[in-house]
Amino acid sequence: MADVFNYLPMLEGEELMYVQHLIKDLSDDQAKQFAMIYSARRKDPQIILITCLVGFLGIAGIHRFLLEQIGMGILYILTGGLCWIGTIVDLVNYKKLTYEYNLKIANDVSMIIKSRN
């Protein structure tokens, strides 16, 4: 079993446990491949927080584009972050938004690595 913390030291909490579960059956080489791909694709919650704060400067929705929620990003841009209410809600929930995105990416990367065998 590969030690995910050696490959992805930036993970913590639920994300760390989830990724450990995903790679528990992978070889060391596969775990390294997973770590390289996942670390390149995952989003840092602090980046999402900063881009969400940019919404108050008149460019609402950038964080939604980063999270690959294109429709919501366009809606936020056209409505000023749904009159700032959506942006405020996203400020409160930025960690949850990032966590959900990262879980999706972890699943996708896991499927790619497992399909290579």
C-alpha positions as CSV (number, residue, x, y, z in Angstrom):
1,M,0.0,0.0,0.0
2,A,1.3,3.4,-1.0
3,D,1.6,6.2,1.7
4,V,-0.4,9.0,0.1
5,F,1.1,11.6,2.5
6,N,4.6,11.0,1.0
7,Y,3.3,11.8,-2.5
8,L,0.7,14.5,-1.6
9,P,1.7,16.3,1.5
10,M,-0.7,19.2,0.9
11,L,-3.7,16.9,1.6
12,E,-5.5,17.0,4.9
13,G,-8.7,15.8,6.6
14,E,-11.4,14.2,4.6
15,E,-9.6,14.7,1.3
16,L,-6.5,12.8,2.6
17,M,-8.7,9.9,3.8
18,Y,-10.6,9.7,0.6
19,V,-7.4,9.7,-1.6
20,Q,-5.8,7.1,0.7
21,H,-8.9,4.9,0.1
22,L,-8.6,5.4,-3.7
23,I,-5.0,4.4,-3.9
24,K,-4.8,1.7,-1.3
25,D,-4.8,-1.0,-4.0
26,L,-2.4,0.7,-6.4
27,S,1.3,-0.2,-6.7
28,D,3.9,2.4,-5.8
29,D,4.4,3.4,-9.4
30,Q,0.7,3.8,-10.0
31,A,0.4,5.8,-6.7
32,K,3.2,8.1,-8.0
33,Q,1.4,8.5,-11.3
34,F,-1.8,9.3,-9.4
35,A,-0.1,11.8,-7.3
36,M,1.5,13.6,-10.2
37,I,-1.7,13.9,-12.2
38,Y,-3.9,14.7,-9.2
39,S,-1.6,17.4,-7.8
40,A,-1.6,19.0,-11.2
41,R,-5.4,19.0,-11.5
42,R,-6.6,19.6,-7.9
43,K,-7.5,23.1,-6.7
44,D,-6.2,24.7,-3.6
45,P,-9.0,26.0,-1.4
46,Q,-7.1,29.3,-0.8
47,I,-7.0,30.0,-4.6
48,I,-10.8,29.5,-4.7
49,L,-11.2,31.8,-1.7
50,I,-9.1,34.5,-3.3
51,T,-10.9,34.3,-6.7
52,C,-14.2,34.3,-4.9
53,L,-13.2,37.5,-3.2
54,V,-12.4,39.0,-6.6
55,G,-16.2,38.8,-7.2
56,F,-16.6,41.8,-5.0
57,L,-14.4,43.8,-7.3
58,G,-16.8,43.4,-10.2
59,I,-15.6,40.1,-11.7
60,A,-17.9,37.6,-10.0
61,G,-17.8,33.9,-10.9
62,I,-14.1,33.4,-11.7
63,H,-14.0,30.7,-9.0
64,R,-16.8,28.9,-10.6
65,F,-14.9,28.7,-13.9
66,L,-11.9,27.3,-12.0
67,L,-14.2,24.7,-10.6
68,E,-15.3,23.8,-14.1
69,Q,-18.8,25.1,-13.4
70,I,-19.0,27.1,-16.6
71,G,-22.8,27.7,-16.5
72,M,-22.7,29.1,-13.0
73,G,-19.7,31.2,-13.8
74,I,-21.5,32.8,-16.7
75,L,-24.6,33.3,-14.5
76,Y,-22.5,35.0,-11.8
77,I,-20.8,37.3,-14.3
78,L,-24.1,38.4,-15.8
79,T,-25.8,38.9,-12.5
80,G,-23.0,40.3,-10.4
81,G,-22.7,37.1,-8.4
82,L,-26.5,36.8,-8.2
83,C,-26.4,40.3,-6.7
84,W,-23.5,39.3,-4.4
85,I,-25.7,36.9,-2.5
86,G,-24.3,33.9,-4.4
87,T,-20.8,35.2,-3.9
88,I,-21.3,35.6,-0.2
89,V,-22.7,32.0,0.1
90,D,-19.7,30.8,-1.9
91,L,-17.3,32.6,0.5
92,V,-18.8,30.7,3.3
93,N,-18.8,27.4,1.4
94,Y,-15.5,27.7,-0.5
95,K,-13.9,24.7,1.2
96,K,-16.9,22.5,0.4
97,L,-16.9,23.6,-3.2
98,T,-13.2,22.9,-3.5
99,Y,-13.5,19.6,-1.7
100,E,-16.3,18.4,-4.0
101,Y,-14.3,19.4,-7.1
102,N,-11.2,17.7,-5.8
103,L,-13.1,14.4,-5.1
104,K,-14.4,14.4,-8.6
105,I,-10.9,14.9,-10.0
106,A,-9.5,12.2,-7.6
107,N,-12.1,9.8,-9.0
108,D,-11.3,10.7,-12.6
109,V,-7.6,10.3,-12.1
110,S,-8.1,7.0,-10.2
111,M,-10.1,5.6,-13.2
112,I,-7.4,6.7,-15.6
113,I,-4.6,5.0,-13.6
114,K,-6.6,1.8,-13.1
115,S,-7.6,1.7,-16.8
116,R,-3.9,1.8,-17.9
117,N,-3.4,-1.8,-16.6
